[in-house]
Amino acid sequence: MKVKSIRVCALSFGLCLSSYLAGPMEAMAQGRPRKETPRGQKPGGKPVETGVSIDLDAPANAKPQDAEADGGAKSSGGGVSQAGKMTEEAAAAKRLFDGGKYNDAALALFRVAKGQTGDDEGNKQIAQFNLAISLFYLRFYQTSYGIFSEIADRPNHLKFSDALLWLSTLAEKLPEPANIVERIGKYSSDQIGRFNNPNQKDLYWHLNYLLGQFKYRDRKYQEAIGLFAKVDRKSKRFLQAQFFNGISYVQLKQSVPAVKSFQRVVQAIDDGAEGEGIDDIARLRDLAFLSMARTYYSASIRLDDSNVPQIDAKKLSLAVKYWNRVDTSSEYWLDGLFEESWAYFMAGDYPRALGNIHTTQAPYFPNSFYPEAEILRAQIYFATCQYSDATTIVARFKKKYEPVQKELTALLGQFGKEGQEQQAYYFFNDIKTGKSKVSAEAKPIVEIALSDRQLLKHRDYIIRVLADEEKLLASAPSSFRSSPLGAEVKERFDVAKANAIKNAGVLVQERYRRNLDELNEHLRDGAKILIDITAAERGQLEASAASGKFTQEDAKVFGVIRPDEEHVIWPFNGEYWRDELGFYRQVVISKCGR
């Protein structure tokens, strides 16, 4: 028997969760931008320091004053610069900054930061920091982030520690594809710990969540778990932190603490918790159920020393229980239903497995794509010795998908190589805008492969967030646009856009290739089934020849549904009804004999 392992990887979880991170960028305000104060800081004040049967009833257990520098910055050694007396031009730039005249201040601070005023290195660094703040208030978030990134890359920078607070604030202005967690990763837990005080708890929790994300992406799962654990239940990032905590444990193959983390997500939502940046709390709840089901399923199957699958009935039952808790209106319901069919197959409950597959083919789901369902059907028919039916299913599958596989492979040759990331992104964009030249047979498959939320967020970052900043620059005063600072803003924007397109292109290549690889695997599985059928039929003939007679095999019928006071039978007549979805059963006749 083939053991089917549902793909539960960090990437798939990360894709699902990415839709909950960071809300949309605010629209640009007309006139002078509204002042904002970074989280954890008081307006107008300095930052505070700081044969198995599945049991369906199984129990489920204002302006930051620290920007002001009068040359009093402390040196921590190791080449840290000191800020001496400012030049008059630098002092004038500082007065503009203090007065909230950020447009004029930015132009003047740029000259100081670039060394055009003759100021010492310490004052240049302070001017650079204040320039980043000015650009933030002018809503040039991307350029501001670029400057804070440069500061974060230099631990000996006078404002290295202070930049952390602003990076945290920018993480709420720019979406995930801006990759701010990469810069948060420049800081240690001890440096974040200075915000662990009563006045900056929210900031402290938020920074631990961001650093935890970085450690998770760096595959340092144990460190990530320690950081997520510091995100208190009162934090608006608690739900996301617990979810990432769960998938970190999944990566470490520790199913019990993984499930407990997902359970905490569900319990917190049921208790009324809300999460900052989560656009649909019910979706996260369903995703937690789906994750628990996948975790239990993976833990329920083990191979013994002879490579024979051994099934843990209790864990398999719990997997089914959690799949059934995904709401029928959820976008994850159909995925859960199909995954559940593998659990029924492993348990030998073929009627339910085939019934679930039947549901996935309902016309209510025109965008669903489960080619693997046909392979599972063929395996069920093979397991029940219905070799002719299994052969027919595989033949139809090959006839349908082999031409599609060839087209998808040819398409990948146009944008799948290193250095073709831009072509990959524009292919993706053409798919989203309906301009692609993909055949009608392959188009639905490509659209599904490139429809995950992380890819959509990357595209939104390019066509909306970066485009908004480009428009903002175009509407800025001519004195700003034509200045050296305006030129640098434009240059930084162009670099950010090029990097964003490249990163999106890499994702397109990965998603597309993964989908194609899975289709190739299904075609190989179909070929293996045909080989197994040939061998099984030969074995039957040899056994019959040895016995000297050819007899009709005994047939075993199971899966017959018997109605009761609460249930009735509605034979399927070719017409699907929505309230019947998920309740189909198919009678199975095994021809393998008793």
C-alpha positions in Angstrom: 0.0 0.0 0.0 1.3 3.4 -0.9 1.5 5.8 2.1 0.3 9.3 1.1 1.8 12.0 3.2 0.0 15.3 3.0 2.5 18.0 2.4 2.6 20.0 5.6 5.6 22.3 5.3 6.6 25.6 6.6 6.2 27.2 3.2 2.5 26.2 2.8 1.7 27.5 6.3 3.6 30.7 5.7 1.7 31.2 2.5 -1.6 30.8 4.2 -0.6 33.1 7.1 0.8 35.8 4.9 -2.6 37.1 4.2 -3.0 38.1 7.8 0.2 40.2 8.0 0.2 43.9 7.6 -2.9 45.8 6.5 -3.1 47.9 3.4 -1.0 51.1 3.1 -3.0 54.2 4.0 -3.9 56.5 1.2 -1.6 59.5 0.7 -3.0 62.6 2.5 -3.4 65.9 0.7 -1.4 68.8 2.1 0.9 68.4 5.1 1.1 64.8 6.3 -0.4 64.0 9.7 2.3 63.4 12.4 2.6 59.9 13.8 4.4 58.6 16.8 6.1 55.3 16.7 4.6 52.6 18.9 6.0 52.4 22.4 6.9 56.1 22.6 5.0 58.9 24.2 4.1 61.8 22.0 6.5 64.7 22.5 8.6 62.7 24.9 11.7 60.5 24.9 11.4 56.8 24.6 11.3 55.0 27.9 14.3 52.8 28.3 14.0 49.9 28.6 -7.6 -2.2 9.8 -8.2 0.8 11.4 -11.5 2.4 12.2 -11.9 6.1 12.5 -13.8 7.3 15.5 -15.7 10.4 14.6 -16.4 11.1 18.2 -12.8 11.0 19.4 -12.1 13.7 22.0 -10.0 16.7 20.9 -8.1 17.4 23.5 4.4 62.8 18.0 7.9 63.4 17.2 10.6 61.3 18.8 12.8 63.5 20.9 15.5 60.9 21.0 16.3 62.1 17.4 17.7 65.3 18.9 21.4 65.1 19.3 23.5 67.7 20.9 26.7 65.8 20.7 25.8 63.9 23.9 25.5 60.5 22.4 27.5 57.9 24.4 30.2 55.9 22.8 30.1 52.1 23.3 33.6 51.7 21.9 34.5 49.7 18.9 34.8 52.7 16.6 31.5 54.4 17.5 31.6 58.0 16.3 31.1 61.0 18.6 28.9 64.0 17.6 30.8 67.3 18.1 29.6 70.8 17.5 27.3 71.2 14.5 28.0 73.6 11.7 25.5 76.4 11.3 24.0 74.7 8.3 23.5 71.5 10.2 22.0 73.5 13.1 19.6 75.2 10.7 18.5 71.8 9.3 17.9 70.6 12.8 15.7 73.6 13.6 13.6 72.9 10.5 13.3 69.3 11.7 12.3 70.3 15.2 9.7 72.6 13.8 8.1 69.9 11.8 9.0 71.4 8.4 9.9 68.0 7.0 10.1 68.9 3.4 12.6 71.7 3.9 14.3 69.7 6.7 14.8 66.7 4.5 16.5 68.8 1.8 18.9 70.3 4.4 19.5 67.1 6.3 20.4 65.3 3.1 23.3 67.8 2.6 24.5 67.2 6.1 24.3 63.4 5.9 26.2 63.4 2.6 29.0 65.3 4.1 28.5 68.5 2.1 28.4 70.8 5.1 31.7 69.7 6.7 30.1 68.2 9.8 31.8 65.4 11.7 30.9 61.7 11.3 28.7 61.7 14.4 26.6 64.6 13.2 26.3 63.1 9.7 24.9 59.9 11.3 22.4 61.9 13.3 21.4 63.9 10.2 20.9 60.6 8.4 18.6 59.3 11.1 16.6 62.5 11.2 16.4 62.4 7.4 14.8 59.0 7.5 12.3 60.3 10.0 11.5 63.3 7.9 10.9 61.0 4.9 8.7 58.8 7.0 6.5 61.8 7.9 6.5 62.8 4.2 5.1 59.3 3.6 8.1 58.2 1.5 8.0 55.0 3.5 10.1 52.9 1.1 12.9 55.5 1.0 12.7 56.0 4.8 13.0 52.2 5.2 16.0 52.1 2.9 17.9 54.6 5.1 16.9 52.9 8.4 18.1 49.7 6.8 21.5 51.2 6.2 21.6 52.2 9.9 20.6 48.7 11.0 23.5 47.3 8.9 25.9 49.3 11.1 25.9 48.2 14.8 28.4 51.1 15.5 26.1 53.7 14.1 25.1 56.2 16.8 21.4 55.6 16.0 21.6 51.8 15.6 19.4 51.1 18.7 16.9 53.9 18.0 16.4 52.7 14.4 14.8 49.5 15.8 11.7 51.4 17.0 11.2 53.0 13.6 11.7 49.7 11.8 8.9 48.3 14.0 6.7 51.2 12.9 7.5 50.8 9.3 6.6 47.1 9.6 3.0 48.3 10.0 3.2 50.7 7.0 4.9 48.5 4.5 3.6 45.0 3.6 5.5 41.7 4.2 7.3 41.7 0.7 9.2 44.8 1.8 11.1 42.3 4.0 11.5 44.4 7.1 11.9 41.3 9.3 15.3 40.9 7.6 16.4 44.2 9.2 14.8 43.3 12.5 17.0 40.2 12.4 20.1 42.5 12.8 19.1 43.0 16.4 19.5 40.6 19.3 16.9 39.5 22.0 18.9 41.6 24.5 18.6 44.7 22.4 14.8 44.1 22.1 14.7 43.4 25.9 15.3 47.1 26.6 11.7 47.7 25.6 10.4 45.2 28.2 8.9 47.7 30.6 5.3 48.7 31.5 5.2 51.6 29.1 6.5 49.8 26.0 5.0 46.3 26.4 3.2 46.4 23.0 6.4 47.4 21.3 8.3 44.7 23.1 5.8 42.0 22.0 5.7 43.2 18.5 9.5 43.2 18.1 9.7 39.6 19.5 7.1 38.6 17.0 9.1 40.2 14.1 12.4 38.7 15.3 10.7 35.4 15.7 9.5 35.6 12.1 13.1 36.2 11.0 14.4 33.2 13.0 11.6 31.1 11.6 12.6 32.0 8.0 16.2 31.3 8.9 15.1 27.8 10.0 16.2 28.4 13.6 12.9 27.0 14.8 13.9 26.6 18.5 15.0 30.2 18.7 11.8 31.3 16.9 9.7 29.3 19.5 11.4 31.1 22.3 10.6 34.5 20.8 7.0 33.7 20.0 6.5 32.6 23.5 7.3 36.1 24.7 4.4 37.5 22.8 1.8 37.9 25.5 -1.9 37.0 25.1 -2.7 40.7 25.5 -0.7 41.5 22.3 -2.5 42.1 19.0 0.1 39.7 17.5 -0.6 36.9 19.8 -2.7 34.9 17.3 0.0 35.1 14.6 2.7 34.3 17.1 0.9 31.2 18.3 0.3 30.1 14.7 4.0 30.5 13.8 4.8 28.7 17.1 2.7 25.8 15.9 4.4 25.4 12.5 7.8 25.8 14.1 7.0 22.8 16.2 5.8 21.0 13.1 9.2 21.6 11.5 10.8 20.1 14.6 8.4 17.1 14.2 6.9 17.8 17.7 3.2 17.2 17.1 1.9 17.6 20.7 3.2 21.2 21.3 2.3 22.0 17.7 -1.3 21.1 18.2 -1.4 22.9 21.6 -0.3 26.1 19.8 -3.0 25.8 17.2 -5.6 25.0 20.0 -4.5 28.3 21.7 -5.2 30.1 18.5 -8.8 28.7 18.3 -9.4 29.2 22.0 -8.3 32.9 21.8 -10.5 33.5 18.8 -13.4 31.9 20.6 -12.7 34.1 23.6 -13.0 37.2 21.4 -9.4 37.9 20.6 -8.6 40.0 17.6 -5.3 40.3 15.7 -3.7 43.3 14.2 -3.3 42.8 10.5 -5.8 39.9 10.3 -8.4 40.7 7.7 -10.6 37.6 8.4 -10.5 36.1 11.9 -12.7 33.2 10.9 -10.3 32.2 8.2 -7.5 32.0 10.7 -9.6 29.8 12.9 -10.3 27.4 10.0 -6.6 27.4 9.1 -5.8 26.3 12.7 -8.2 23.4 12.4 -6.7 22.4 9.1 -3.3 22.6 10.6 -4.2 20.4 13.5 -5.7 17.8 11.2 -2.6 17.8 9.0 -0.4 17.4 12.1 -2.4 14.5 13.5 -2.5 12.8 10.1 1.3 13.0 9.6 1.8 11.7 13.1 -0.6 8.8 12.6 1.4 7.0 9.9 4.8 5.4 10.7 6.8 2.8 8.7 8.0 -0.2 10.6 11.4 -1.9 10.0 10.0 -3.7 7.0 8.8 -0.4 5.5 5.2 -1.4 6.1 2.9 1.5 7.2 1.6 1.3 10.7 -1.5 3.3 11.5 -2.3 5.0 14.8 -6.1 4.9 14.9 -6.5 7.5 17.6 -4.4 10.1 15.8 -6.1 9.3 12.5 -9.5 9.8 14.1 -8.4 13.1 15.6 -7.2 14.2 12.1 -10.6 13.5 10.7 -12.3 15.2 13.6 -10.4 18.5 13.0 -10.9 18.3 9.2 -14.6 18.2 10.0 -14.4 21.3 12.1 -13.4 23.5 9.2 -16.5 25.5 8.3 -18.3 24.5 5.2 -18.2 28.1 4.0 -14.4 28.3 4.4 -12.0 28.5 1.5 -10.2 25.7 3.1 -13.2 23.4 3.4 -12.7 21.6 0.1 -8.9 21.2 0.7 -9.8 19.6 4.0 -12.4 17.3 2.5 -9.9 16.0 -0.1 -7.1 15.6 2.4 -9.6 13.7 4.7 -10.2 11.2 1.8 -6.6 10.0 2.2 -7.2 9.4 5.9 -10.3 7.3 5.0 -8.2 5.4 2.4 -5.5 4.6 5.0 -8.3 3.4 7.3 -9.8 1.2 4.5 -13.0 3.2 4.6 -13.3 3.4 0.8 -16.9 4.5 0.6 -16.2 7.7 2.5 -13.0 8.3 0.6 -14.7 8.0 -2.8 -17.7 10.0 -1.5 -15.3 12.9 -0.6 -13.7 12.7 -4.0 -17.2 12.9 -5.6 -17.8 16.1 -3.7 -14.6 17.8 -5.0 -16.0 17.3 -8.5 -19.2 19.2 -7.9 -19.9 22.2 -10.2 -20.0 24.5 -7.2 -16.2 24.6 -7.3 -15.2 25.5 -10.9 -11.7 26.7 -9.8 -10.8 23.6 -7.8 -7.9 21.5 -9.1 -7.4 18.0 -7.6 -5.7 15.8 -10.2 -4.5 13.6 -7.4 -8.1 12.6 -6.7 -8.1 10.4 -9.8 -4.9 8.7 -8.7 -6.5 8.1 -5.3 -9.6 6.6 -7.0 -7.4 4.4 -9.1 -5.6 3.2 -6.0 -8.9 2.4 -4.3 -10.0 0.3 -7.2 -6.7 -1.4 -7.4 -6.9 -2.2 -3.6 -10.3 -3.8 -4.2 -9.0 -5.8 -7.3 -11.2 -3.9 -9.7 -8.3 -3.8 -12.2 -10.3 -2.9 -15.3 -11.8 0.2 -13.6 -8.5 1.2 -12.2 -6.9 0.9 -15.6 -9.6 3.0 -17.2 -9.2 5.8 -14.6 -5.4 6.0 -15.1 -5.8 5.9 -18.9 -8.2 8.9 -18.8 -6.0 10.7 -16.4 -3.0 10.3 -18.7 -5.0 11.3 -21.8 -6.2 14.5 -20.1 -3.0 15.6 -18.3 0.0 14.5 -20.5 -0.7 17.2 -23.1 -1.1 19.7 -20.3 2.2 18.6 -18.7 4.0 19.1 -22.0 2.6 22.6 -22.4 3.4 23.6 -18.8 7.0 22.3 -19.3 7.4 24.3 -22.5 6.1 27.5 -20.7 8.5 27.0 -17.9 11.3 27.1 -20.4 10.4 30.7 -21.1 10.8 32.1 -17.6 12.0 29.3 -15.3 15.8 29.8 -15.4 18.0 31.9 -13.1 18.0 35.5 -14.5 14.5 35.2 -15.9 12.8 36.4 -12.8 11.4 39.5 -14.5 9.9 37.4 -17.3 8.4 35.2 -14.6 6.8 38.2 -12.9 5.3 39.6 -16.1 4.0 36.2 -17.0 2.2 36.1 -13.7 0.9 39.6 -14.2 -0.4 38.7 -17.6 -2.2 35.7 -16.0 -3.9 38.0 -13.5 -4.9 40.6 -16.1 -6.2 38.0 -18.6 -3.5 38.7 -21.2 -1.7 35.4 -21.2 -1.6 33.1 -24.2 -2.0 29.9 -22.3 -4.3 27.2 -23.7 -7.8 26.8 -22.3 -6.8 23.4 -20.8 -3.7 24.6 -19.1 -4.9 28.0 -18.0 -7.0 26.9 -15.0 -4.0 24.9 -13.7 -1.6 27.9 -14.1 -4.1 30.3 -12.4 -4.5 28.0 -9.4 -0.7 27.5 -9.2 -0.2 31.3 -9.1 -3.1 32.3 -6.9 -1.7 32.0 -3.4 -1.9 34.9 -1.1 1.8 35.5 -0.8 2.2 36.0 -4.5 -0.8 38.3 -4.6 0.7 40.4 -1.8 4.0 40.7 -3.8 2.0 41.9 -6.8 0.0 44.4 -4.7 3.3 45.7 -3.2 4.5 46.4 -6.8 1.4 47.8 -8.5 -0.1 49.6 -5.5 2.3 50.4 -2.7 5.4 51.3 -4.7 3.2 52.9 -7.4 1.6 55.1 -4.7 5.1 56.3 -3.6 6.0 57.0 -7.2 2.9 59.1 -7.6 3.7 60.9 -4.4 7.1 61.8 -5.7 5.6 63.1 -9.0 3.3 65.3 -7.0 6.0 66.7 -4.7 7.2 70.3 -5.0 9.5 70.9 -7.9 12.2 72.0 -5.5 12.1 68.6 -4.0 11.8 66.6 -7.2 14.7 68.4 -8.9 17.0 68.2 -5.9 19.7 65.7 -5.3 17.5 64.2 -2.6 14.6 63.9 -5.1 17.0 62.1 -7.4 18.0 59.7 -4.6 14.4 59.0 -3.7 13.7 58.2 -7.3 16.8 55.9 -7.5 15.9 54.1 -4.3 12.4 53.6 -5.6 13.7 52.2 -8.9 16.0 49.8 -7.0 13.1 48.7 -4.6 10.8 48.1 -7.6 13.5 46.1 -9.4 14.1 44.0 -6.3 10.4 43.5 -5.7 9.9 42.3 -9.2 12.8 39.9 -8.9 11.6 38.5 -5.6 8.1 38.1 -7.0 9.5 36.4 -10.0 11.4 33.9 -7.9 8.2 33.1 -6.1 6.4 32.6 -9.4 9.1 30.2 -10.6 8.9 28.3 -7.3 5.1 28.0 -7.3 4.9 27.1 -10.9 7.6 24.5 -10.7 6.1 23.0 -7.6 2.8 22.6 -9.3 4.4 21.1 -12.4 6.5 18.7 -10.2 3.3 17.5 -8.4 1.6 16.9 -11.8 4.7 14.9 -12.9 4.5 12.9 -9.7 0.8 12.1 -10.3 1.6 10.9 -13.8 4.4 8.7 -12.5 2.0 7.3 -9.8 -0.4 6.5 -12.6 2.2 4.6 -14.5 3.2 2.7 -11.3 -0.4 1.7 -10.8 -0.6 0.3 -14.3 2.6 -1.8 -13.6 1.1 -3.0 -10.3 -2.2 -4.0 -12.1 -0.3 -6.0 -14.7 1.6 -7.8 -12.1 -1.5 -8.5 -10.0 -3.4 -9.8 -13.0 -0.5 -12.1 -14.0 -0.5 -13.4 -10.4 -4.2 -14.2 -10.6 -3.7 -16.1 -13.9 -0.8 -18.1 -12.5 -2.7 -19.0 -9.4 -5.7 -20.1 -11.5 -3.5 -22.1 -13.9 -1.8 -23.9 -11.0 -5.1 -24.9 -9.5 -6.3 -26.2 -12.9 -9.5 -24.1 -12.9 -10.7 -20.6 -13.4 -13.4 -19.7 -10.9 -15.4 -16.6 -10.2 -13.9 -14.7 -7.3 -16.0 -14.1 -4.3 -17.1 -10.5 -4.1 -17.2 -8.5 -0.9 -19.6 -5.6 -0.7 -19.2 -3.0 1.9 -20.2 0.6 2.4 -23.9 -0.1 2.1 -25.8 2.8 3.8 -28.8 2.0 6.0 -31.1 4.9 6.8 -32.3 5.5 10.3 -34.6 8.0 12.0 -32.3 10.9 11.3 -31.0 9.9 7.9 -32.4 9.2 4.5 -30.8 8.0 1.3 -30.9 10.1 -1.9 -29.4 8.2 -4.8 -27.1 10.4 -7.0 -28.8 11.0 -10.3 -26.2 13.3 -11.9 -27.4 16.4 -10.1 -25.5 17.9 -7.2 -27.2 19.6 -4.2 -25.2 21.9 -2.0 -26.6 20.6 1.2 -25.5 17.1 0.2 -21.8 18.1 -0.3 -19.6 16.2 2.1 -22.2 13.5 2.7 -21.7 11.3 -0.4 -20.9 7.6 0.0 -20.1 5.2 -2.7 -20.7 1.4 -2.3 -17.5 -0.5 -3.0 -17.4 -4.1 -4.3 -14.1 -5.8 -3.6 -13.2 -8.6 -6.0 -10.2 -9.8 -4.0 -12.2 -12.6 -2.5 -12.8 -13.4 1.2 
